[in-house]
Amino acid sequence: MPIVGFNIDKIIAEKKEVKDKINISTNLKIMEVSQEKLQIHKSEDIVKFNFEFDIKYEPKAGSIVIGGHILYLEDPKLIKGIVKSWKKNKTIEPKIMQQLFNTILLRCNIKALELSQEINLPPHLRLPRVETQTKPQNYIS
């Protein structure tokens, strides 16, 4: 079933002292899973996945944290199983986890890239670059 909602609830971006060498690490966590009601046409049961996407610039150069939630529509029996599995083992079915993480990464990486540019931190993703060649190549064989 589909993801029916993606919302950002918090954004924290801070820059501290930037030194010569910066190590960048990213982390994505599902913080909580709960069952909720969604009022559209009729009351529908959904699963709410709270997440946190975190980028750290080490040593203590800055950080970006994006928190939010995803609303996932599924059959009511499967919803109960998803929530029960989370409460018991803190696990989510791999197929659902893949869909969630891909959505979160797509949306949050773009937002984090904008934020890093605004506060003058290096991008956390490797961006394409154009470089000049010192010696021209002969393309005719």
Backbone as JSON Lines, residues from 0, in Angstrom:
{"i":0,"aa":"M","n":[0.85,-1.19,0.0],"ca":[0.0,0.0,0.0],"c":[0.89,1.24,0.0]}
{"i":1,"aa":"P","n":[0.31,2.38,-0.27],"ca":[1.13,3.57,-0.49],"c":[1.4,4.38,0.77]}
{"i":2,"aa":"I","n":[2.41,5.21,0.61],"ca":[2.68,6.26,1.58],"c":[1.72,7.39,1.23]}
{"i":3,"aa":"V","n":[0.91,7.82,2.2],"ca":[-0.1,8.85,1.93],"c":[0.26,10.2,2.53]}
{"i":4,"aa":"G","n":[1.35,10.26,3.28],"ca":[1.75,11.54,3.87],"c":[3.2,11.54,4.28]}
{"i":5,"aa":"F","n":[3.85,12.68,4.08],"ca":[5.23,12.9,4.51],"c":[5.28,14.3,5.1]}
{"i":6,"aa":"N","n":[5.66,14.41,6.36],"ca":[5.7,15.72,7.01],"c":[7.0,15.89,7.78]}
{"i":7,"aa":"I","n":[7.55,17.08,7.7],"ca":[8.72,17.44,8.49],"c":[8.21,18.19,9.71]}
{"i":8,"aa":"D","n":[8.62,17.72,10.9],"ca":[8.18,18.32,12.15],"c":[9.24,19.21,12.79]}
{"i":9,"aa":"K","n":[10.51,18.94,12.52],"ca":[11.57,19.78,13.07],"c":[12.76,19.81,12.14]}
{"i":10,"aa":"I","n":[13.43,20.95,12.15],"ca":[14.67,21.13,11.4],"c":[15.63,21.9,12.3]}
{"i":11,"aa":"I","n":[16.8,21.33,12.51],"ca":[17.84,22.01,13.28],"c":[19.1,21.99,12.43]}
{"i":12,"aa":"A","n":[19.65,23.17,12.19],"ca":[20.89,23.28,11.43],"c":[21.8,24.25,12.17]}
{"i":13,"aa":"E","n":[22.99,23.77,12.52],"ca":[23.92,24.66,13.21],"c":[25.33,24.46,12.71]}
{"i":14,"aa":"K","n":[26.05,25.56,12.66],"ca":[27.44,25.54,12.24],"c":[28.27,26.06,13.41]}
{"i":15,"aa":"K","n":[29.33,25.35,13.7],"ca":[30.25,25.77,14.75],"c":[31.56,26.13,14.07]}
{"i":16,"aa":"E","n":[32.66,25.82,14.67],"ca":[33.96,26.14,14.09],"c":[34.36,25.08,13.07]}
{"i":17,"aa":"V","n":[34.62,25.52,11.84],"ca":[35.01,24.59,10.77],"c":[36.52,24.6,10.65]}
{"i":18,"aa":"K","n":[37.11,23.41,10.78],"ca":[38.56,23.25,10.65],"c":[38.87,22.79,9.23]}
{"i":19,"aa":"D","n":[40.13,22.49,8.98],"ca":[40.55,22.06,7.65],"c":[39.89,20.76,7.22]}
{"i":20,"aa":"K","n":[39.97,19.74,8.04],"ca":[39.47,18.42,7.68],"c":[38.15,18.16,8.4]}
{"i":21,"aa":"I","n":[37.11,17.83,7.63],"ca":[35.79,17.55,8.21],"c":[35.36,16.16,7.78]}
{"i":22,"aa":"N","n":[34.91,15.37,8.74],"ca":[34.31,14.07,8.45],"c":[32.81,14.22,8.57]}
{"i":23,"aa":"I","n":[32.09,13.71,7.58],"ca":[30.64,13.84,7.56],"c":[30.03,12.45,7.68]}
{"i":24,"aa":"S","n":[29.1,12.32,8.63],"ca":[28.39,11.05,8.79],"c":[26.89,11.3,8.82]}
{"i":25,"aa":"T","n":[26.14,10.38,8.26],"ca":[24.69,10.5,8.27],"c":[24.08,9.3,8.99]}
{"i":26,"aa":"N","n":[22.91,9.54,9.55],"ca":[22.21,8.48,10.27],"c":[20.71,8.68,10.07]}
{"i":27,"aa":"L","n":[20.01,7.6,9.87],"ca":[18.56,7.63,9.71],"c":[17.96,6.61,10.66]}
{"i":28,"aa":"K","n":[17.01,7.06,11.5],"ca":[16.4,6.17,12.49],"c":[14.89,6.3,12.43]}
{"i":29,"aa":"I","n":[14.22,5.19,12.6],"ca":[12.79,5.2,12.87],"c":[12.68,5.29,14.38]}
{"i":30,"aa":"M","n":[12.04,6.34,14.87],"ca":[11.98,6.59,16.31],"c":[10.79,5.88,16.97]}
{"i":31,"aa":"E","n":[9.65,5.88,16.27],"ca":[8.44,5.29,16.85],"c":[7.48,4.9,15.74]}
{"i":32,"aa":"V","n":[6.69,3.87,16.0],"ca":[5.65,3.41,15.08],"c":[4.35,3.34,15.86]}
{"i":33,"aa":"S","n":[3.3,3.94,15.3],"ca":[2.01,3.92,16.0],"c":[0.87,3.8,15.0]}
{"i":34,"aa":"Q","n":[-0.27,3.34,15.5],"ca":[-1.47,3.24,14.68],"c":[-2.32,4.47,14.94]}
{"i":35,"aa":"E","n":[-2.85,5.07,13.86],"ca":[-3.67,6.26,13.99],"c":[-4.85,6.18,13.04]}
{"i":36,"aa":"K","n":[-5.76,7.12,13.18],"ca":[-6.91,7.24,12.29],"c":[-6.68,8.41,11.35]}
{"i":37,"aa":"L","n":[-7.0,8.22,10.1],"ca":[-6.88,9.27,9.1],"c":[-8.27,9.58,8.59]}
{"i":38,"aa":"Q","n":[-8.67,10.83,8.64],"ca":[-10.0,11.24,8.19],"c":[-9.91,11.75,6.75]}
{"i":39,"aa":"I","n":[-10.26,10.9,5.8],"ca":[-10.34,11.33,4.4],"c":[-11.8,11.19,3.99]}
{"i":40,"aa":"H","n":[-12.11,10.18,3.25],"ca":[-13.49,9.91,2.85],"c":[-14.23,9.28,4.02]}
{"i":41,"aa":"K","n":[-13.62,8.28,4.6],"ca":[-14.13,7.63,5.8],"c":[-12.93,7.4,6.7]}
{"i":42,"aa":"S","n":[-13.17,7.08,7.93],"ca":[-12.08,6.88,8.87],"c":[-11.26,5.67,8.46]}
{"i":43,"aa":"E","n":[-9.98,5.86,8.23],"ca":[-9.09,4.79,7.81],"c":[-7.98,4.62,8.84]}
{"i":44,"aa":"D","n":[-7.61,3.37,9.11],"ca":[-6.46,3.12,9.97],"c":[-5.19,3.28,9.15]}
{"i":45,"aa":"I","n":[-4.19,3.93,9.74],"ca":[-2.89,4.12,9.1],"c":[-1.8,3.83,10.11]}
{"i":46,"aa":"V","n":[-0.59,3.71,9.62],"ca":[0.58,3.57,10.48],"c":[1.36,4.87,10.37]}
{"i":47,"aa":"K","n":[1.77,5.39,11.51],"ca":[2.58,6.61,11.55],"c":[3.99,6.21,11.97]}
{"i":48,"aa":"F","n":[4.96,6.49,11.1],"ca":[6.37,6.21,11.37],"c":[7.07,7.53,11.66]}
{"i":49,"aa":"N","n":[7.51,7.75,12.88],"ca":[8.3,8.94,13.22],"c":[9.76,8.63,12.91]}
{"i":50,"aa":"F","n":[10.45,9.59,12.29],"ca":[11.84,9.37,11.89],"c":[12.7,10.56,12.27]}
{"i":51,"aa":"E","n":[14.02,10.31,12.24],"ca":[15.0,11.38,12.43],"c":[16.17,11.13,11.49]}
{"i":52,"aa":"F","n":[16.48,12.13,10.69],"ca":[17.6,12.09,9.75],"c":[18.65,13.06,10.29]}
{"i":53,"aa":"D","n":[19.85,12.56,10.52],"ca":[20.88,13.32,11.23],"c":[22.17,13.33,10.42]}
{"i":54,"aa":"I","n":[22.76,14.51,10.27],"ca":[24.07,14.65,9.62],"c":[25.0,15.32,10.61]}
{"i":55,"aa":"K","n":[26.14,14.7,10.86],"ca":[27.13,15.26,11.78],"c":[28.39,15.62,11.0]}
{"i":56,"aa":"Y","n":[28.89,16.81,11.24],"ca":[30.14,17.3,10.68],"c":[31.16,17.27,11.81]}
{"i":57,"aa":"E","n":[32.11,16.34,11.76],"ca":[33.08,16.16,12.84],"c":[34.44,16.69,12.4]}
{"i":58,"aa":"P","n":[35.23,17.18,13.28],"ca":[35.02,17.27,14.73],"c":[34.26,18.54,15.11]}
{"i":59,"aa":"K","n":[33.08,18.36,15.57],"ca":[32.2,19.41,16.12],"c":[32.11,20.66,15.24]}
{"i":60,"aa":"A","n":[32.01,20.46,13.92],"ca":[31.9,21.59,13.01],"c":[30.44,22.01,12.8]}
{"i":61,"aa":"G","n":[29.51,21.1,13.05],"ca":[28.11,21.44,12.89],"c":[27.26,20.2,12.76]}
{"i":62,"aa":"S","n":[25.96,20.42,12.59],"ca":[25.04,19.3,12.41],"c":[23.75,19.78,11.77]}
{"i":63,"aa":"I","n":[23.06,18.84,11.16],"ca":[21.73,19.08,10.59],"c":[20.86,17.92,11.04]}
{"i":64,"aa":"V","n":[19.71,18.24,11.62],"ca":[18.77,17.22,12.08],"c":[17.41,17.54,11.47]}
{"i":65,"aa":"I","n":[16.82,16.55,10.82],"ca":[15.48,16.7,10.25],"c":[14.62,15.58,10.85]}
{"i":66,"aa":"G","n":[13.56,15.97,11.52],"ca":[12.65,15.0,12.12],"c":[11.28,15.14,11.5]}
{"i":67,"aa":"G","n":[10.57,14.05,11.42],"ca":[9.24,14.11,10.84],"c":[8.52,12.78,10.96]}
{"i":68,"aa":"H","n":[7.48,12.64,10.14],"ca":[6.74,11.39,10.15],"c":[6.18,11.07,8.77]}
{"i":69,"aa":"I","n":[5.97,9.78,8.57],"ca":[5.38,9.26,7.33],"c":[4.09,8.56,7.71]}
{"i":70,"aa":"L","n":[3.03,8.79,6.93],"ca":[1.76,8.11,7.11],"c":[1.65,7.04,6.03]}
{"i":71,"aa":"Y","n":[1.38,5.82,6.47],"ca":[1.4,4.65,5.58],"c":[0.05,3.95,5.67]}
{"i":72,"aa":"L","n":[-0.65,3.86,4.55],"ca":[-1.97,3.24,4.48],"c":[-1.81,1.75,4.18]}
{"i":73,"aa":"E","n":[-2.48,0.94,4.97],"ca":[-2.38,-0.5,4.79],"c":[-3.65,-1.16,5.31]}
{"i":74,"aa":"D","n":[-3.83,-2.41,5.0],"ca":[-4.96,-3.2,5.5],"c":[-4.93,-3.19,7.03]}
{"i":75,"aa":"P","n":[-6.08,-3.02,7.7],"ca":[-6.1,-2.94,9.16],"c":[-5.43,-4.12,9.88]}
{"i":76,"aa":"K","n":[-5.54,-5.33,9.35],"ca":[-4.89,-6.48,9.98],"c":[-3.37,-6.36,9.9]}
{"i":77,"aa":"L","n":[-2.88,-5.9,8.76],"ca":[-1.43,-5.74,8.59],"c":[-0.91,-4.59,9.46]}
{"i":78,"aa":"I","n":[-1.73,-3.55,9.63],"ca":[-1.33,-2.43,10.48],"c":[-1.07,-2.91,11.89]}
{"i":79,"aa":"K","n":[-1.98,-3.71,12.42],"ca":[-1.81,-4.24,13.77],"c":[-0.53,-5.06,13.87]}
{"i":80,"aa":"G","n":[-0.23,-5.84,12.84],"ca":[1.0,-6.64,12.82],"c":[2.25,-5.77,12.79]}
{"i":81,"aa":"I","n":[2.21,-4.69,12.01],"ca":[3.36,-3.79,11.92],"c":[3.63,-3.14,13.28]}
{"i":82,"aa":"V","n":[2.57,-2.64,13.91],"ca":[2.71,-1.97,15.21],"c":[3.15,-2.96,16.28]}
{"i":83,"aa":"K","n":[2.56,-4.15,16.25],"ca":[2.91,-5.18,17.24],"c":[4.38,-5.58,17.11]}
{"i":84,"aa":"S","n":[4.84,-5.78,15.87],"ca":[6.23,-6.14,15.62],"c":[7.18,-5.05,16.12]}
{"i":85,"aa":"W","n":[6.79,-3.79,15.92],"ca":[7.62,-2.68,16.38],"c":[7.69,-2.66,17.91]}
{"i":86,"aa":"K","n":[6.54,-2.8,18.55],"ca":[6.52,-2.75,20.02],"c":[7.28,-3.92,20.64]}
{"i":87,"aa":"K","n":[7.23,-5.08,19.99],"ca":[7.87,-6.27,20.54],"c":[9.38,-6.28,20.26]}
{"i":88,"aa":"N","n":[9.77,-6.07,18.98],"ca":[11.18,-6.26,18.58],"c":[11.85,-5.01,18.01]}
{"i":89,"aa":"K","n":[11.1,-3.93,17.85],"ca":[11.61,-2.73,17.18],"c":[12.06,-3.06,15.75]}
{"i":90,"aa":"T","n":[11.26,-3.9,15.06],"ca":[11.58,-4.28,13.69],"c":[10.42,-3.93,12.77]}
{"i":91,"aa":"I","n":[10.76,-3.71,11.51],"ca":[9.79,-3.42,10.46],"c":[10.12,-4.34,9.29]}
{"i":92,"aa":"E","n":[9.09,-4.84,8.63],"ca":[9.28,-5.72,7.48],"c":[10.21,-5.04,6.46]}
{"i":93,"aa":"P","n":[11.2,-5.78,5.91],"ca":[12.18,-5.18,5.0],"c":[11.58,-4.44,3.8]}
{"i":94,"aa":"K","n":[10.51,-4.97,3.22],"ca":[9.9,-4.32,2.06],"c":[9.34,-2.93,2.44]}
{"i":95,"aa":"I","n":[8.7,-2.86,3.6],"ca":[8.16,-1.57,4.06],"c":[9.31,-0.65,4.44]}
{"i":96,"aa":"M","n":[10.33,-1.18,5.12],"ca":[11.48,-0.37,5.53],"c":[12.18,0.23,4.32]}
{"i":97,"aa":"Q","n":[12.31,-0.54,3.26],"ca":[12.94,-0.04,2.03],"c":[12.15,1.14,1.47]}
{"i":98,"aa":"Q","n":[10.85,1.0,1.4],"ca":[10.01,2.07,0.88],"c":[10.09,3.32,1.76]}
{"i":99,"aa":"L","n":[10.07,3.13,3.07],"ca":[10.17,4.26,4.0],"c":[11.51,4.97,3.87]}
{"i":100,"aa":"F","n":[12.6,4.2,3.92],"ca":[13.93,4.8,3.88],"c":[14.18,5.51,2.55]}
{"i":101,"aa":"N","n":[13.75,4.92,1.44],"ca":[13.93,5.59,0.16],"c":[13.2,6.92,0.1]}
{"i":102,"aa":"T","n":[11.99,6.97,0.64],"ca":[11.22,8.22,0.67],"c":[11.89,9.24,1.57]}
{"i":103,"aa":"I","n":[12.3,8.82,2.76],"ca":[12.95,9.74,3.7],"c":[14.25,10.27,3.11]}
{"i":104,"aa":"L","n":[15.07,9.39,2.57],"ca":[16.36,9.82,2.0],"c":[16.18,10.78,0.84]}
{"i":105,"aa":"L","n":[15.23,10.5,-0.03],"ca":[14.98,11.39,-1.16],"c":[14.61,12.78,-0.7]}
{"i":106,"aa":"R","n":[13.65,12.87,0.21],"ca":[13.17,14.17,0.66],"c":[14.17,14.89,1.58]}
{"i":107,"aa":"C","n":[14.77,14.16,2.5],"ca":[15.65,14.8,3.48],"c":[17.02,15.16,2.92]}
{"i":108,"aa":"N","n":[17.56,14.39,2.0],"ca":[18.85,14.73,1.4],"c":[18.77,16.05,0.65]}
{"i":109,"aa":"I","n":[17.68,16.28,-0.05],"ca":[17.51,17.54,-0.78],"c":[17.4,18.71,0.2]}
{"i":110,"aa":"K","n":[16.59,18.54,1.24],"ca":[16.42,19.59,2.24],"c":[17.74,19.86,2.96]}
{"i":111,"aa":"A","n":[18.48,18.82,3.32],"ca":[19.75,18.98,4.02],"c":[20.8,19.66,3.13]}
{"i":112,"aa":"L","n":[20.75,19.38,1.85],"ca":[21.67,20.02,0.92],"c":[21.41,21.53,0.87]}
{"i":113,"aa":"E","n":[20.15,21.92,0.84],"ca":[19.78,23.34,0.89],"c":[20.26,23.98,2.19]}
{"i":114,"aa":"L","n":[20.01,23.3,3.3],"ca":[20.39,23.84,4.6],"c":[21.9,23.98,4.74]}
{"i":115,"aa":"S","n":[22.65,23.01,4.28],"ca":[24.11,23.09,4.37],"c":[24.63,24.27,3.57]}
{"i":116,"aa":"Q","n":[24.02,24.55,2.44],"ca":[24.43,25.7,1.64],"c":[24.11,27.01,2.37]}
{"i":117,"aa":"E","n":[22.96,27.07,3.01],"ca":[22.55,28.28,3.73],"c":[23.48,28.62,4.89]}
{"i":118,"aa":"I","n":[23.99,27.61,5.6],"ca":[24.83,27.91,6.76],"c":[26.32,27.66,6.46]}
{"i":119,"aa":"N","n":[26.66,27.53,5.19],"ca":[28.05,27.4,4.73],"c":[28.78,26.19,5.29]}
{"i":120,"aa":"L","n":[28.12,25.05,5.26],"ca":[28.77,23.78,5.54],"c":[28.93,23.04,4.22]}
{"i":121,"aa":"P","n":[29.94,22.2,4.09],"ca":[30.09,21.47,2.83],"c":[28.93,20.51,2.61]}
{"i":122,"aa":"P","n":[28.61,20.22,1.36],"ca":[27.52,19.28,1.09],"c":[27.87,17.88,1.62]}
{"i":123,"aa":"H","n":[26.86,17.19,2.11],"ca":[27.07,15.85,2.64],"c":[27.04,14.78,1.55]}
{"i":124,"aa":"L","n":[26.63,15.18,0.36],"ca":[26.6,14.28,-0.8],"c":[27.7,14.68,-1.77]}
{"i":125,"aa":"R","n":[28.22,13.71,-2.46],"ca":[29.23,14.01,-3.48],"c":[28.51,14.54,-4.72]}
{"i":126,"aa":"L","n":[28.81,15.78,-5.07],"ca":[28.19,16.42,-6.22],"c":[29.1,16.32,-7.43]}
{"i":127,"aa":"P","n":[28.54,16.3,-8.63],"ca":[29.38,16.26,-9.83],"c":[30.19,17.55,-9.97]}
{"i":128,"aa":"R","n":[31.42,17.41,-10.49],"ca":[32.29,18.57,-10.68],"c":[32.89,18.5,-12.07]}
{"i":129,"aa":"V","n":[33.15,19.66,-12.62],"ca":[33.81,19.76,-13.92],"c":[35.27,20.11,-13.65]}
{"i":130,"aa":"E","n":[36.16,19.38,-14.26],"ca":[37.59,19.64,-14.11],"c":[38.21,19.8,-15.48]}
{"i":131,"aa":"T","n":[39.15,20.71,-15.58],"ca":[39.84,20.92,-16.86],"c":[41.01,19.94,-16.97]}
{"i":132,"aa":"Q","n":[41.3,19.57,-18.19],"ca":[42.42,18.68,-18.43],"c":[43.62,19.51,-18.83]}
{"i":133,"aa":"T","n":[44.78,19.1,-18.38],"ca":[45.99,19.85,-18.72],"c":[46.48,19.53,-20.12]}
{"i":134,"aa":"K","n":[46.22,18.36,-20.61],"ca":[46.69,17.95,-21.93],"c":[45.47,17.58,-22.78]}
{"i":135,"aa":"P","n":[45.28,18.23,-23.92],"ca":[44.13,17.89,-24.76],"c":[44.23,16.46,-25.29]}
{"i":136,"aa":"Q","n":[43.08,15.83,-25.4],"ca":[43.05,14.46,-25.91],"c":[42.73,14.47,-27.39]}
{"i":137,"aa":"N","n":[43.29,13.53,-28.09],"ca":[43.02,13.38,-29.51],"c":[41.87,12.39,-29.66]}
{"i":138,"aa":"Y","n":[40.75,12.87,-30.19],"ca":[39.57,12.02,-30.32],"c":[39.49,11.31,-31.65]}
{"i":139,"aa":"I","n":[40.38,11.61,-32.55],"ca":[40.37,10.95,-33.87],"c":[41.4,9.83,-33.84]}
{"i":140,"aa":"S","n":[40.95,8.64,-34.18],"ca":[41.86,7.48,-34.14],"c":[42.45,7.23,-35.49]}
